Amino acid sequence: MYLFGKLHLLRIILILIFASAQLTAFAQEAIIKAGKLYTIESEILNEERKIAVFTPDGYAEGQVTYHVMYLLDAEWNFKYVAALLDKLTAAGEIPGILLIGVVNNNRNRDLTPAGKNDNPARFGGGKKFLDFLTQELQPWVKQNYRTHPYSILAGHSFGGLFTVYTTMEEPERFQAYIALSPSLGRNGEQQVKKADAYYEQNAPIPESIYVAVGNEGGYTAISTKKYAHILQDQESGLRFKFEKLEDSSHESITIEGFIHGLKFIYEGFNLEQFPELDEIFLVEEHYKKLSERFGYELKVPESQYQRFAREQMVTKEWDYARFILSQYEKHYPGSIELVSLKADLNLLTGDFKEALKYYEMLNSLGVESESLSRIIKELKD
Amino acid sequence: MYLFGKLHLLRIILILIFASAQLTAFAQEAIIKAGKLYTIESEILNEERKIAVFTPDGYAEGQVTYHVMYLLDAEWNFKYVAALLDKLTAAGEIPGILLIGVVNNNRNRDLTPAGKNDNPARFGGGKKFLDFLTQELQPWVKQNYRTHPYSILAGHSFGGLFTVYTTMEEPERFQAYIALSPSLGRNGEQQVKKADAYYEQNAPIPESIYVAVGNEGGYTAISTKKYAHILQDQESGLRFKFEKLEDSSHESITIEGFIHGLKFIYEGFNLEQFPELDEIFLVEEHYKKLSERFGYELKVPESQYQRFAREQMVTKEWDYARFILSQYEKHYPGSIELVSLKADLNLLTGDFKEALKYYEMLNSLGVESESLSRIIKELKD
């Protein structure tokens, strides 16, 4: 019980923070596994389809629901986008997102809207493929995974063409769209002409649309710029961004394009962009606004409660620290990190009996570390 | 045998090209697997180490050797960098690269060079870890994989610090380095001071060094800028690039930083940057120069021989097409695409017997497609 006499307050806190950093377990196989592969039967397409699924970190242990990203050309894009989502989430740039990759059976047939001169065996099956996505795949995903309604559709080249097509054909099915180097020159710029007429009649429904082309010549670049021009003229609630990525080719645009697209859709999500949000209630307010934008309750990340609680503990603002932890508990009642902070707070305020209770709770929850054992031993002595 | 009467020349070629595009088989499980995980025994560190390995597309079937990238903090970076290499290679921005990810056992201990005030149980084991990398891991990789000597070392934060440390401690072990937001403020800017003295005495040995910081405050940004200043002053053969990535934080810098670093190391590799290389001998000359830079024979990609051969076939320059295919054969004697082009060329020049021979060879090599069966049937009739 003579802990306090021996160690400086701040040093204890640093040790405790170090101990809590060890809480994050990590699975070895997660290093090399990007997702799971399923085969599902499509009645609409009358064939089997391969679907690749990536679940965000913590999905298995958690209860929350996730935004869903539907990704075309999964055989080329899935592994990269899954790893990218992982990275962007870990860096706090986006929330955890469930990724659904659709592997091609017949790419030319499925990703192209029907045109007058198409041989229907080889091109123009876009409508049927969209029906598969919305009437079979989306229900399958909802049934098998914890999802909430905000969904993204993303594609490249023919996949980008299909993405643009969907924004007008069934705009309410996805809330955000990423179209990279879309093949909008196809069928005499069919989709560009459609957009011109469509937006005369209809206000855009999606929340966000991101479109990019690389440093590439030809019809794709030209037609996409025309399309962007039409969308940029819309004075509605639509969030639209068009970019030319000078360092990318038609092929390599999927690398930086998905990064830019995701950052655009989730603009405002990363708190580091807002150094003025230096109180927990300002952060909660910010997330309330984001929640309104995305149409569901977006929770303040645990890390924020931890950060603010620790700050108060360092400056010995015990009451405010307790208030932050009570807010933390409201949103994350079962959190191990919360138990750890409660233990630390009680230790620092001299309530050793309570502190011991929470440290032992940590132990019983499977947390093991040298500093934890040492503290429990000292508190028992 | 009345094929020519029925179809226009160009249309045949397009069908053949379409058939050959189908040659590229792709394994379903490759969509969701990023690599293999090994456990190896380190005598130097007296512990087991986890090593994650990604092999580039075509590795299993091929004979060629590959550049090797050694990546620190594999538990956070491996999946992303493996997928990124895949993408950059497919887009023609870099050659196929073998990725070796080193999973941490004790990150603080291994990635920090020894400093005066370090508790050696927790910090400062950098030299021993470097010995493990160069005396145990590199030989293991050479023994188990087809490698050639050009190697890259890449790391972030503490991993970036270790990377910078290695450029001076054993500069000849890796030919290129990527250090992202390196923790150069550590131990009173120990490595920055060392660099200042070191480059007074020594010319830099590595071929390329890429360093970046994000839009981040604190010691890391300040000390890294000082370090960059020292390296930028070197008037030697060193290729050095320093960037501040404004849209990245200390955490998210690994996303764009690895892209920029790899593009810098392999600057000149993507032929799209050189539209003036419009003859096969110019391309071969360009690759000869790249080969000199990288210190080993860098082969003209198969796709280039295919592209130029097809161009000549479209313009009916048969002799030149034959010459290109003979060059192609010199470098890729067992290529299936080469057999396919030989078949097409013989078909187009009317040597149906030879054409049939090569189409049947394709068949016996396991290539199956509707158009291939149709052509074989027509040639036999």
Interface residues (C-beta under 8 A of the other chain):
Chain A: F26 Q28 E29 A30 I31 I32 K33 A34 G35 K36 L37 K50 A52 A74 E75 W76 F78 K79 Y80 A82 A83 L84 D86 K87 L88 A90 A91 G92 E93 G101 V103 D247 S249 E251 S252 T254 I255 E256 I259 K263 N270 E272
Chain B: F26 Q28 E29 A30 I31 I32 K33 A34 G35 K36 L37 K50 A52 A74 E75 W76 F78 K79 Y80 A82 A83 L84 D86 K87 L88 A90 A91 G92 E93 G101 V103 D247 S249 E251 S252 T254 I255 E256 I259 K263 N270 E272
